[in-house]
C-alpha cells in the first residue's frame, strides 16, 4: 500500500487540487495499478486500462445485485444515511444489468435525441440572455451569472419544474453530490441526507400532479414510458432518475464551463485563435473537457477477481479510475499538457464509456456550445478580473467562482 507522501497523490491537499496533473504523471510512471491506503482503493491512471475497465463486466457500480454487504466483505451504510442511499441506489448510474438495462431503456424512451434537439432554441436564447446581462453589467461571476443558471434552467425545463421552485435545485444537488467525494465527513452526509429527503418529497408531489395532468415534460414522459411487456418505472425509480438527470445534467456542464474559460485565460494564444475562428467551438469543447476534466475519478467494485499487469485485484476491492490522468496520458494524446483547440484525435473519457456512458452528453455539448458562442459573440473583450479559487473537492473538479470583466 502507498500513501500520499510516497505517491504525490493527495486529494485533500490544496496544492494537489490546484494542479493534479503532475502527480498523475508520477502515478502513470509508477505502474498500471497502485494500491492507495487512505481510501482503500486501487488507482488506475492509464487511458487504455480505464477505457477497458469501463467496459469490463467483472466490475460494477454496485455489488448488491450479486452479494450482500457481508458476503462482499463491506460494512453496510449507516442507518441514518438510508434516505441518500435509497435515492442514489435506484438511479441507473449505480445499478447493473438487468436493472440498469431496463431503466436506461425506459428513460431513453423519454430522453430522446428529438427531445434534446427540441430544446436547442430555448438553450441558445437563454445563453444569449444570460451573457447579455453579464455584458450589460460590465462583467461579473461567470459561474453564478452564466455557467450555473443555464444548465439548471434547461434540466428544470425538461423535467417540468415550475420556475418558482427552481432556486432549490442547485443547493439540493450540491449537497447530494458531496457524497461522491472521497471519504465524505458526517457533516457532508447529514446535508446529503436532508437534501435527499426534501428533493424526494418534492418530486413525489410533482409526479402525483403529472399523473393527474400530464404535460410535454420529461417527468410526464417517465410516467408514460413502458416497453412491449408494459414494464414501467416505479415511483422511486422515477424520483432517482429525475435527481440523477439534474445532478449529472448540470454538474459537468457548470464545471466544464468555468474550468474551460479559466484554461482559455491561461492560454491567451488559444483564446485568440478561438475568437478569430468560431468554427473551432466543437473541437474546443472536446479539448477543454479533456484538458481539465470535470469528473476526475469514477469508482467501480470488483465483482470477480481481475488481473492488471500481473497484479491480482480480488473480489470485494474498489477500483478508482482516474479520468483526469487518463485524459493526460501521452500514450494516447500528443503533448497532453498543451491546450490545443485544433486537436482532432481526442478520445477523452470525460463522459465515461460502456453501459454507463453519459446519456446527457449531447445536451451537455449543446449547452457548452451555446454559452461559448454567446460569450464569443457578445463579449469578445472578456478578460479575467481576479485569480479564481478552486473548490476544495477532488472528484467533481470546479472553481468557487470566475470573476470576469467586459470592456469596450
N, C-alpha and C positions, 0 to 999 in steps of 0.2 A: 504494500500500500504506500501511496505517496501523498504528501500534504502540500499546502500552498507554498511554503518556503522552498521546497525542493523543486516544484514544478513551475513557479511563477504564475500559476493559475489560481487566482483568489477572487471569487465572485462577490466578496464583501469589501474589497479594497477599492477606495475611490480612484486610486491611480490606475488600477486594472480596468475599472469600469470606464474611465476616460478613454482608454485605448487598449482593448484586449487583444488586438491582432498580433503584436509581437509575441505575447505569451502563447498564442495559438501556434505560431511558427515553431516555438520550442517544443510544444506538445507533438506536433507532426514529426519533428526530428527525433523525438524520443521513441515513437513507435505507433502502431496502428490501434492499440487499445491500452489504456492506462487506468489502473485502479486508483480511485480517489477517495481517501479515507474520510474527509469531513462530511461528505454526503452519502457515503457508502454506495458509490456508483462506479461504473466502468465508463470512462470517457472515450469517445470515438471521434477523432479530429479530421480524418481524411475524407475527401469528397466521394471517392469510389466506395468506401465502406459505408458511409452514411447513406448514399443512394441505394446501395444493395440492401441494407438493413431496413430501410423504409418499406421495402417490398417483401421482406422475409416473414413468412407466416409463422415462423418459430418464435417471433416476438409479438407482443400485443400491448395495446394501451391499457388493457385490463387483464386480470387473470381469473376473475371471478366466474367467468363462463366455463372454466375448467377446474378450478381449485377453490377450496375455502382459504381463508386467511391462514389458518393453522397449517393446512397441507402445504401451503406455499412458503411457510416459514416467516410470515409477516404479521405484525401486530395490527389488529383491527383498528379503524379510526376511532377517535374518542367519541363517545355517545353525544356529547354536546355539539359536535361538528356535523351531526347527521343531516340537517337541512341543506348544508352545502353539498354533501356527497350525494344526496338524493337528486338534487338539481343537476350536478355535474355528471353523475354516472348514467343518466338516462339520455344524455346527448350523444350524437353519433361519433364525436371526436374521441370519446372514451369508451366506445363499445367495439367489439369484434364480431365477425360473422358468427351466426346468421343474423343477429340483431342489427349490427351495423348495416348489412346489406339491405335488410328490409326497410330500415328507417331512411337510409340515404335514397333508396329508390322512391319512397313516398315523398320525401322532401323535394327530390328532383322534379316531381310532377307539378309542384307548386312554384319552385325556384327555377324557372326555365330560362334559356337564353332570350326568349321573347320577352319575358318579364323584365329581365335586366335591360335589354335594348329599349324597351318602352320608357325606361327611366331616364334615358340619355338627355332629352331636352330639359327635364327637371334638374338633373345634376349640373349641366352646363349653365343653366340660368342661375341656380343657387350659387355656384362657384363664382360666377361673374358678379353677382350682387355682393357677396362677402368681400371679394377683392376690391370692388368699387368703394365699399365703406372704408376699407383699410387705406386706400389711396386718398379718399376724402379727408381722413384724419391725419394724413401725413406719415402714416406708419402705425405701429402697434405691436402686439404679440402675435406672431404668425401662428402659434399654437392655438391660442384661445379664440382668435379672430377668424381663422380660416381652417386650419388643419382639423380641429375638433368638431366645430359645428357642421361641416359639410357631410362627413360620413355618418354622424349620429342622426342628422336630419334625414338622410337618404334611407337608412335602415329603418328608422321610425316610420317614414312614409311608406316603405314597403310593408311593414308589419301592420300599418293602420293605427298607429298610436297617435291620439289627438295631440295637437301642438301644445296645448296647455299642460300636458303630462310629461313632455319630453325632457324637461330640466332634471328629472330624477334619473334618467337613463345612464348618463356618464358617471355620476357618483356610484350608482349600483354596480356598474361594470367594473370600475376601478377597484372597488372593494373585493369583488369576486375574483378578479384577476390577480389580486395579491397572493392568493393561494397557489398560484403557479410558479412563484419564486422558489428558490432552494431553501429548505428548512424554514418555512414561514413561522413567525412568532405567534404566541397565543393571542396577542392583540390583533394581529392581522387576521387570524382565524375567526375571532369574535366578530370583527367587522364584516367578514365574508359571510358568516352565518346570518347575521342580521340582514344584510343585503339580499341574501338568497331567499329568506322568508318574505321580505317585503316585495321583492320583484315577483316571486311566485304567486303571491296573493293578488298582486295587480294583474298579472297575466291570466290568472284563473277567472277573474271578473271580466276581462276583455274577451276571453274565449267564450264565456257564457253569453255575453252580449252579441258576439258574432254568430253564435249558433241560432239566436233568435232573428238576427238581421244580418245575413251575410253581405259582404261587400266585394270589392275588387282587390282587397289587400291580401298579403301573404298569410295572415292568421286564418282568414276565411278559406284560403287555398289549402292550408294544412288540415283544416277540419274536413274539407271535401275530398282530399286526396285518398284514393284507395286503389288497390290492384285488382287483377282479374279474379282473385279469391275474396274480394271485398274486405281485404285486410286493411285496417286503418290505424292511425297513430292514437295511442292512449292520450288522455289529458296530460299526464306527466311528461310523456314524450314530446307533446306539442310545446309545453312550457319550457322544457330543457332545450328544445330545438330553437325556440324564439330567443332564449338567452344566449345560446351559442352563436346564433346568427348576428346578434347585436355585438357581443364581445369580439368575436373573430372578424365581424364585418366592419369594425371601425378601428380597433386597436392597431392592426398592422398599417392601415391607411394613415392614421394620425401620426404614428411614429415614422413611417416611411417619408411622410411629407417634411417633418421638421429635421429628421436625420439627413434627408436628401438636400434640403436647402442649406443646412449647415455645412455639408460636404461641398456644395457648389461655392459657397462663400470662401471656403478654404482653398478652392481650386479656381481662381479667377479666370484662368485661360479657358477652362472648360465651360464656365458660366458665359463667357463672352461668345464662345462658339455656339452655345445653345441659343443665346439671344440673337445671334446673326442668322441662325437656321432653325426655325421651329419644327422642321421635318425630323429633327433629331429627338423629338419628345418621346416616341415609343422606345427607342433604344436607350435613351437617358433614364427612363423609368426602370427598365430592367437592370441597368448598370448601378443605379443608386440603391436599388433593393439588394443587389449583391454586395456593393461596396461597404455599406453599413447596415447590416441585416437587422430588421426589426425584431424577429424572433431568433434568439441566439442559440437556444437549446430545445430539444424535443426528447422526451423520455419514453422509453419502452421497457416492458417487463420481459424477461427471458422465460418463455413457456416450456422450451425444451433446450437441453444443452446445445450450445453452439461453439464453434472454434474460430478464432480470428488470429491469423498469423502464428499458429502454434499454441495459442493461449485458449484453454477451455474455459468458457464462461458458463457456470452451472445454472440450471433452472432455479428460479427464485431470485436471481440477480436483477439489478436495474441498470439499463444502459442509458447514458446521456449522449445523444448525438449532437455534436456541436455544429450547428448550421453556419454560424459566423466563421468558424475555422474552415469548414468545407468550402464556403464561398470565397475563401482566400487561398485555396490550395494551388500552388504553382504547377502541379501535375495536370491541372485542368484549365487554369486561367493564366495566360501570359502576363507577366508583371502584375500580379494581383493587387499589390499595394497602390497601384496607379489608377486614378479615376479616369476612365476612357469612355466618354459618352457615345463613341462610334463603335464600341465593341459589339461585334455581331455574333461571335461564338460565345454564348453566355448561358450555359446550362445551370444557372443558380438554382438552389433548392429552397428559396425563401418562402415558397408556398407549399413546401413539403413534397411528397411523392407517394405513389402507391394508392391504396384504398383510402388513405386519409388526405389525399391532395385537396387543397382548399377549394371548396365548392363555390366560394365567393371571389375567386381570383379575377374573373372577368369584370366584376363590379369594382373591385379594388383598383384595377388598371384604369377603368373608366373614370373613377373619381380622381386618381392621381393625374391623369391626363387633363381633366377639366380644370383642376386647380392650377396646375403648372401652366397651361395655356393662358388662363386668365391673368396670372401673375406676369407672365412674359409680355402679354399684350398691353395690359393696363398699368403695369408698374415696371417699365424697362430700366428704371434707375434704382430699383430696390437694393438697399445696402444693409449690412449688419449694423445694429446700433449698440449692441453690448455683447460681450462674451457670454454664451449660454452656460447653464449648469446642467450636468447630467442628472437624471433621476437616479436614486440610489437602488436601482433594480438591475439585475443581470439578464434574466430570461427574456423579459419584454423590455427592449432597449429603446429609450427615448430621452427627451430633454424636459426640464422643468418649464421651459419657455424659449422662445426665439424672438428677441426684440429686433424689429426692423424699422427702417426709415424709407420714405418715398420722397425724393426731391425733384424739383423741376415740374 
